[in-house]
Amino acid sequence: MEQLLDTFQDKYEHPAREVVRSPLRICPLGAHVDHQDGIVTGLALDESVDLAFGPNPDGYVRVQSLDFPDEEYFHLDQVPPMIPTYWGNYLRGAVLSLQNRFKLATGINAVVQGKLPIGGLSSSAAVTTAYLMALARVNDLQIAPDELIQFSHWVEREFIGLNNGILDQSANILSRDGYLMHMDCRTGESELVPRSPKMPEFEIVIVYSGISTTLIKTDYNNRVDECKVAAWLLQELGDLPISSFREVTLRDVPREVYEAHRDALPGRFRRRADHFFTELDRVATGVRAWAEGDIDTLGAQMFASGESSIFNYESGCPELITIYETLRDAPGVHGARFSGAGYRGACIGLVDPARKEEIAEAIHRAYPAAHPAFRDQYRVFFGRTDDGARIVPV
């Protein structure tokens, strides 16, 4: 934080007024179902994207990143177009998202910094939320949390072009320390499930594979389309009204229709449907386990989610699978699965804090031996849960 504030002072010749702390997030259960209007869970981490900011009354948007060498600089009236893989896209999209509804008169001067060099923890949602909150603050806009989620989702879906759901934004914005965020992606209804006093202490392990790439270059959007085709086929087999391809999701299919006709689905589409419906069951079981303090049952559901992600959803890559299998077999790991979209980035797990050294050593033994090309890039982190995105005074 000190470097962030010092850089702001040096660059703009006055101190920052406030800082947005926008946390990274994990999804213990609810893998790959948010884009199908499924039911998900989320926890915010104590690692965050931090944005020191102040108003720019002339309407310019100036943001210096401490993680990238260049500055993003434009006027509110002339927002540049999206450039594939460019870090400034999320800032540009945040401005345009708010301008769809509001007239913005005041820009921002800002410095932004991330904490963990990891894909799979939704740093994109975190930084987008930070930009939105700062722009709203300097323009005196009162935006409810559910509206903030939709503004952030618009950036990734409509501006960036990623066909994701609202899990990342919701976990980033709604989470509170000591609670499990539990949300229905169809209705937008959510609840914060309190952690049982019976729950043993745990920490979160984050193992970064060393591989980071934009999701646009993976099979992410293909998997979304395959889920939609599976839903379409089940609607046809079940004599249901046929939805448009853009709107159809597996949530449109009653479970009894899936169970009656799953065997008639061609291979990959059956596997996608299997993952969706079994993941809904794992979410329900896991939420009950959290409320009851049963970390072993919660962890077992995470492991099962990881297996389904590999074999039914068919995400992952050899590097992530090595990490997952190592965590699955390591002492003190209650549960683990891929994080985020699950094609690159990281695996996460719930762990016994007393076994952290053993867990890290298991990764250090297995991963560089199996994937020597990434022996200098992979990382093992441990963290705890925290509150969702908020503005803090300097």
N, C-alpha and C positions, 0 to 999 in steps of 0.2 A: 504493500500500500504506500510506503514511503516513497519508493521510486515513482509510482504513479503520480503522486501529488507534487513531487519535485519537478517532474517533467512538465506537468501542467503549468506550474509557476514559471518555469524557464521559457516555455513556448508562448504563453499568452500574457506574461508579465503581470499576472494577478493570481491570487489563490483560487482553487476550485471551491465552489459553494457546497456541492453535494457529490456523493458517489452512489451509483447504483451497484449493488451486489447481487448478481444474477447467477444462481448456483447451477452447476452441472447436475445431472440427474441419473438415476438408474431406475429400471423397471424390473422389480423382482419377478413379477409374473404378468402375463398379458402380451407375450411376444408376438409380433407380426399380425395383430388382430385389430389395431386401432383403425387402420385404413379400411377395414371391413365392418366398421361401426360396432366393434366388439367391446368387451369390458376389460379394464386394465388396472394396474397398480403403479404407484410411483413413489420414490423417495428422493428428496434433494440432498446433495452432498455438501460437506463443508469446504469444498473446492469450488471456485466461482470465476466468472468473468466479471471484472470490475471496470466501471466506467466513471472517471472523474469528469464532471461537466459543469458548464455555466452557459448562460444565454449569449447568443450572438444577435443583437437587435437589428443588424443589417440584413438578416435573412440568409446568411451563409452557414453552411454546414462544414465544419472543419474537425476532422478526427485523425489523430496520430495514434498508430498502433505501436505498442512496445514489442509485439510479436512479429511484425512485418516491417520492412524498411521504409515504406512510403506512407504518404499522407493522403487521405481522401478529402477533397475540397471541391464543393460545388454550391450553387445557389438553389434555394427552395423552388424557384421558378424554372430551373433548368436541370432537372435530375438526369444524370447520364443513364444510358441503357445498361442492361445486364451484360457482364462479360464473364463467360464460363470460367469457373474456379477462382475468381478474384474475391479477395476477402471483403472488399467494399460493397459487394452486392447486397449484403444484409442491411447495411446502412441505407443504401439507395431504396431498397424495397420497403424499409420501415417508413421512410418519408412518404413514398407513394401510397402505402397502405393507409396511413392516417389522412392523406390528402383525398382519398376516396370519399371521406366523410366530413373532414374539417378543413377550414382555411388556416394554414400555418403561416404566421407572420414572423415568428422568431426562430432563428436557427440555433445551433449549439456549437460551442467550442468544447472539445473533449479529448481525452486520452484514454485508450482502452488497453486492457491487459488480461490475458487468460492465465490460468494456473497450471493445468495439466496438458501436455502435448499429446492428447489422446482423442482418437475418433471413437464414437460409440457411446459417449456420455452427453451427446447433444449440445455441444458448444455452440452450434449454429442457432438453436432455439434460445440459448442463454444470451448470446450477444444481440440477437434480434430484440428480445425483451428489454435488454438494457437500453438500446437505442430508442425504442418506443416509449419507455418510461421517461427518459431524459427529454425527448421532444414534447411529450405531453406535459411535463412539469414546467418547462419554460414557456409553453403556450397556454398555461392555466386550463388544461383540459382535464376533466374528471372522467376517468375511464374505469369502469368496473372490471374485476378480474376476468369474468367470462368474455367481455368484449376484448380485453387485451389478448386473450388466447386466440380469438378469431383474427385480430389484426396480425398477430405473429404468424398464424397458420397461412394467411393469405400470402405473406412474403415467400414462404417456402413452396407453396403449391402453385400460385399464380405467377409470381415473379421469377423464382428460381427454376420451377418446373419439376418439383419432386412430388409425386402423388402420395404423400404420407397423410396420416391422421393427426389427431390433436393430442396424442399422448405426451410428446416431448414438451410442448408448450404448457400443458396442464400441470405436469409434474414440476416444471420449473416455477410456475406462478402460484399454484395452490398449496404446495407442500408446507408442512409445519413439522418441526423437530418433535419426535416422540409419537408421530402419527403416520399411518400408511394411507396415502391418497388412493382412493378407490373410485373409479369413474366409469360411467356408461358413455361410450363415445357416440352413441346414437342420440341420446337425449341431452347430453352435456351435463347431466346430474352427477354430482360427486359428493363424497363424504370423506371425512378424515377419521379413520378408525384408530382409536387410542391403543397404544402399545400396552399389553398386559404387564402388571407389576411382576408377574411370574416369568416373563421373558428374560433369559440370561443375557448378560452383556455380550454384545457382538460388535465387530467392526466390518467394514466392507473392503475386500481386496479388489484391486483393479489391476489387471495385467494387460499391458499394452503390447500388441504384437510387433510394433515397429512399422506396420503398414497403414498408411493413411491415404485415402483418395476420396474424391467426391462420389457420392452415391449415384450421381447421374451416370457414372461409368460402370456401375455394377448391374446386377440383374434385379435391382430393387423394383423398378417400374414394371419389369416383366412379371415378377411374382404378383404384384397387385393385379395385373391383367389376368393372370392365371386364376386367381381367386374369383375374379369377376366372371370368368368363363365357367368355373365350377358352379357358381351361384346361378348363372343362366341355365346351365344344363339341369340343375336340380329343380328350377322353376318349371322347365319343360317336362321333366319326368314326373313331377308332382302335380301337373295340370294347374299350375299357379299362373296368375297374370305375369306376363313377361315385362320386366323393367327395362329401361334404356341402359345401354352398356355403361354410359358415364355414371349413372346413378345406382346401378345394381351393386349389392354387397351380399356376402354370405349371411349377414344378420337378417336379410329379407326371407331367408329359408327357415321354416319351422324345423325344430330338431326331429320331429317325427318323420318329416319328409326326407331329411338327410339320412336317417337310420333306415328308412324303407328303400331308398334308392342309391345308397353310396356304392354298392357293388356294381352298379351299372355305369359309374363314372369311369372314363379312361384313366390310366395310371396316375399321371401327374396331377390331374384335377381331383382325383379321389384323395391323394395325399394332402393336397392343399386344404380340402374340406375337413379331412381328419384332423389336421393340425388345428384348424379354427375351433371346431367343436370340442375337442379334448382340452384345448387351452382355456376355454371358458370354464370347464370343470376344474382345471387346476387353479384358476383365479379364485373361484368360490371356495375351494378347500383351503387355499393359502390364506385368504382373508380371515377365515374362521380360526386358523392356526395362529395368526398374528394376534387376534383378539384374545385368544386363550393362552398366549405365551408359549406355544408349542413350536419351538424353532426347528425341531427335527422334522416335523411334518411339513412346515413351510419350506425347509431346505430340500426335502424329497420332491416336492412339487417343482422347485426350481431345476433340479437335476432332470426330472422328467420333461420339463419344458425345453431344456438343452438338447435332450435326445430327439424330441420331436422337431426342433429347429433343424437338426442335421438330417434326419431321415424322412420327415414328412414335408417340411417347408423347403428343405434343401438349400439353406443358406450356409454361410460359413466358408472357410478356405482351409487348406491343410494346417496353416499356422494357428488359426483360432481353434481348430479341433484339437491340436496338440495341447494347447493351454487348457481347454475345457477338460480333456481327459486327465491331465495332470492334477487339476484342482479336484476333480471328481474322486481321485484316488488318494489325495493328500490328507494327512491327519488334521483335524480341527476345522475342516471346511463343511459347513452345514448344508450348503447348496450353492450351485453355480450355473451360469448360462452365458451365452453371448450377450453383449450389450448393444443397444441400439438396433440398427438394421441387421447386424450380424454378418456382414460380408467382409469387413475390414475392422481395424480398430482394436477392440478390447473384449476381454471376458471379465465378468464381475462375480463375486461370491460373498456370502455371509459367513464370517469366520469367528472362531474363538480367539480373542485377543492374546491369550496365553500361548497360542501356537503359531504366531505370526512368523517367527524366525524359521520354523520348520516348513511352513507353507512357502515362504520365499525361497528357501533352499531347494525345495522340490522343483520349483520353476527354473531356478538357475541350473540345476542338473539336467533337466529334460529339454528345455526349449532351445538353447544355443547348440546343443548336440544335434537336435533334429533339424534345425533351421539356421545353419551357420551364417547365412547371408544377413541375418538380422541380429546377430549376437551383440552388436554395438548400438542397436536401436531400441530393443525391447526394454520395458521398464516394469517394475512391480511397485505399486503404491498401496497404502492402507489409509482409510479415512473413516469418518463418521457422518451421521445424518445432520441436517441443518434445516433452517427455515427457507421458504421460497424467496423469490426476488423481492427486494425492497430497496428503498432509498434511505441512505444514512447520512447524517450531517458530517461535515468535516470538522 
